[in-house]
Amino acid sequence: MDAVPWHDGPFTHPLLVPTALRKECPGMYASPKVFYNVRACTVEENFEPFWIFFDRLVATIAGKKIWTNRDKVGVPITTGGKITIVDEAFTVLAIENYWPKWFSPNGVPSPAKWTDSRQGNSQYMGWHEDAYTRFDQICYRIKQQRASVQSKHLELNFQQNATIEYATRRGGIRARVQRQEPSIVVFNELANDSNTAV
């Protein structure tokens, strides 16, 4: 299956992610629900939330030194050992919690769902106990989803897109084609018949 590329360019700083995402993909962020269950996405219909989630958002939780561009290209998300179920689940929880602050429809940030300081959440390190229940639910759901064929298909497409995006020096082949320079096609054992590395 061919990778389905959809975007150009990464963000440079994790604190700019919400603002940059809003500018890059307007309309997609009317509701945080697009990221609540990215493993329910499909490659054919709505791969974009899966790509953004694992390419940009998870890295801010797991760490950019842990989830590097090399790892995105080289290891599957589920079996690679770089992105844990907890990393994935906490990213979803953070999105659910902070969305009102990041993407306020009226321009005035609303309080976070579970970490609003006025609620007196000091007993659970600043998080309301409902957040712990929600986190547990998310972890169990992701554990089940990671074993599904659909998730494996999404992860394969993610790797193929990451190869296009990062293994060619951010689309270096496109720059060579524009300059009319020859490109070299080499054998890639990891790519299927329709994909070749450059």
C-alpha positions as CSV (number, residue, x, y, z in Angstrom):
1,M,0.0,0.0,0.0
2,D,1.3,3.5,-0.8
3,A,1.8,6.0,2.0
4,V,-0.7,8.8,2.0
5,P,1.2,12.0,2.5
6,W,-0.8,15.0,3.5
7,H,1.3,17.8,4.9
8,D,4.5,19.7,4.6
9,G,6.9,20.5,7.4
10,P,7.2,19.8,11.2
11,F,6.9,22.3,14.0
12,T,10.0,23.5,15.7
13,H,8.9,24.0,19.3
14,P,6.4,22.0,21.4
15,L,4.8,25.1,23.0
16,L,3.9,26.3,19.5
17,V,2.0,23.1,18.6
18,P,-1.5,24.3,19.5
19,T,-1.1,27.6,17.7
20,A,0.7,26.1,14.7
21,L,-1.8,23.3,14.3
22,R,-4.7,25.8,14.4
23,K,-3.0,27.7,11.6
24,E,-2.0,24.7,9.5
25,C,-5.3,22.8,9.7
26,P,-8.1,25.2,10.3
27,G,-11.5,23.7,11.0
28,M,-10.1,20.3,12.1
29,Y,-9.8,21.6,15.7
30,A,-13.4,22.7,16.3
31,S,-13.6,19.7,18.6
32,P,-10.9,17.8,20.5
33,K,-12.7,14.6,19.8
34,V,-10.7,14.2,16.6
35,F,-7.8,13.1,18.8
36,Y,-9.6,11.1,21.5
37,N,-9.5,7.9,19.6
38,V,-7.0,8.2,16.7
39,R,-6.6,4.4,16.4
40,A,-10.2,4.4,15.1
41,C,-9.1,6.4,12.1
42,T,-8.6,4.8,8.7
43,V,-5.9,5.3,6.1
44,E,-8.3,5.9,3.3
45,E,-10.7,8.3,5.0
46,N,-9.1,10.2,7.9
47,F,-5.4,9.5,8.5
48,E,-4.6,13.1,9.3
49,P,-5.5,13.0,13.0
50,F,-3.4,9.8,13.4
51,W,-0.4,11.4,11.7
52,I,-0.6,14.6,13.7
53,F,-1.1,12.8,17.0
54,F,1.9,10.5,16.6
55,D,4.2,12.8,14.6
56,R,3.8,15.9,16.8
57,L,1.6,15.5,19.9
58,V,2.9,12.3,21.4
59,A,6.5,13.6,21.0
60,T,5.7,16.4,23.4
61,I,4.7,13.9,26.1
62,A,7.2,11.1,25.4
63,G,10.0,13.5,24.6
64,K,11.6,14.5,21.3
65,K,14.8,12.7,22.3
66,I,12.9,9.5,22.8
67,W,10.5,9.7,19.8
68,T,12.9,10.9,17.1
69,N,12.4,11.2,13.4
70,R,14.7,8.1,13.0
71,D,12.4,6.2,15.4
72,K,9.3,7.2,13.5
73,V,10.9,5.8,10.3
74,G,12.5,2.7,11.8
75,V,10.2,1.2,14.4
76,P,6.5,0.4,14.6
77,I,4.7,2.4,17.3
78,T,3.3,-0.6,19.2
79,T,6.4,-2.9,19.1
80,G,9.2,-0.3,19.0
81,G,9.2,0.3,22.7
82,K,9.5,4.1,22.3
83,I,5.9,5.1,22.7
84,T,4.2,3.3,25.5
85,I,0.5,2.9,26.2
86,V,0.9,5.4,29.0
87,D,2.5,8.0,26.7
88,E,-0.3,7.6,24.2
89,A,-3.0,7.7,26.9
90,F,-1.6,10.7,28.7
91,T,-1.4,12.6,25.4
92,V,-5.1,12.0,25.0
93,L,-5.8,13.0,28.6
94,A,-3.8,16.2,28.2
95,I,-5.7,17.1,25.0
96,E,-9.0,16.5,26.8
97,N,-7.9,18.5,29.8
98,Y,-6.2,21.5,28.1
99,W,-8.3,21.9,24.9
100,P,-10.5,24.7,26.3
101,K,-7.3,26.7,27.1
102,W,-5.7,26.0,23.7
103,F,-8.7,26.4,21.4
104,S,-11.2,28.7,23.0
105,P,-14.0,29.5,20.5
106,N,-14.4,33.0,21.8
107,G,-10.7,33.8,22.2
108,V,-10.8,33.8,26.0
109,P,-9.1,30.7,27.4
110,S,-11.4,28.6,29.5
111,P,-10.2,26.7,32.6
112,A,-8.7,23.2,32.1
113,K,-11.1,20.3,32.6
114,W,-9.3,18.5,35.5
115,T,-6.4,20.7,36.5
116,D,-8.1,24.0,37.2
117,S,-6.4,25.3,40.3
118,R,-9.6,26.7,41.8
119,Q,-10.9,23.2,42.2
120,G,-8.4,22.4,44.9
121,N,-6.8,19.3,43.2
122,S,-3.7,19.2,45.3
123,Q,-4.5,15.7,46.7
124,Y,-3.8,14.1,43.3
125,M,-0.8,16.2,42.2
126,G,-3.0,18.9,40.7
127,W,-5.3,16.4,38.8
128,H,-8.9,15.8,39.8
129,E,-9.6,12.1,40.6
130,D,-12.0,11.9,37.7
131,A,-8.9,12.3,35.4
132,Y,-7.3,9.2,36.9
133,T,-10.5,7.2,36.1
134,R,-10.5,8.6,32.6
135,F,-6.8,7.8,32.2
136,D,-7.4,4.2,33.2
137,Q,-10.2,3.8,30.6
138,I,-8.0,5.3,27.9
139,C,-5.1,2.9,28.7
140,Y,-7.3,-0.2,28.5
141,R,-8.8,0.9,25.3
142,I,-5.4,1.6,23.7
143,K,-4.1,-1.7,24.9
144,Q,-6.9,-3.5,23.0
145,Q,-6.6,-1.3,19.9
146,R,-2.9,-1.8,19.6
147,A,-3.5,-5.5,18.9
148,S,-6.0,-4.9,16.1
149,V,-5.3,-5.2,12.4
150,Q,-6.6,-1.7,11.8
151,S,-4.0,-0.3,14.2
152,K,-1.2,-2.2,12.5
153,H,-2.3,-0.9,9.2
154,L,-2.3,2.7,10.5
155,E,1.1,2.2,12.0
156,L,2.5,0.9,8.7
157,N,1.1,3.9,6.8
158,F,2.6,6.2,9.5
159,Q,6.0,4.6,9.0
160,Q,5.7,5.0,5.2
161,N,4.8,8.7,5.6
162,A,7.6,9.2,8.1
163,T,10.0,7.7,5.6
164,I,8.8,10.2,3.0
165,E,8.9,13.1,5.4
166,Y,12.1,12.4,7.3
167,A,14.3,9.8,5.6
168,T,14.6,12.0,2.5
169,R,15.7,15.0,4.5
170,R,12.2,16.5,4.7
171,G,11.3,15.8,1.2
172,G,14.8,16.2,-0.3
173,I,13.8,14.2,-3.3
174,R,11.2,16.9,-4.1
175,A,13.9,19.6,-4.1
176,R,16.2,17.5,-6.3
177,V,13.4,16.9,-8.8
178,Q,12.7,20.7,-8.9
179,R,16.4,21.3,-9.6
180,Q,16.4,18.5,-12.3
181,E,19.0,16.5,-10.4
182,P,18.9,12.8,-10.7
183,S,17.8,10.7,-7.7
184,I,19.0,7.3,-6.9
185,V,16.5,4.5,-6.1
186,V,17.9,1.9,-3.7
187,F,16.5,-1.4,-2.4
188,N,14.5,-1.0,0.8
189,E,13.7,-4.3,2.5
190,L,11.2,-2.6,4.8
191,A,9.1,-1.1,2.0
192,N,6.5,-3.1,0.2
193,D,6.5,-3.5,-3.6
194,S,5.0,-0.2,-4.3
195,N,7.5,1.8,-2.2
196,T,11.1,2.4,-2.8
197,A,13.6,4.5,-0.8
198,V,15.5,7.3,-2.3
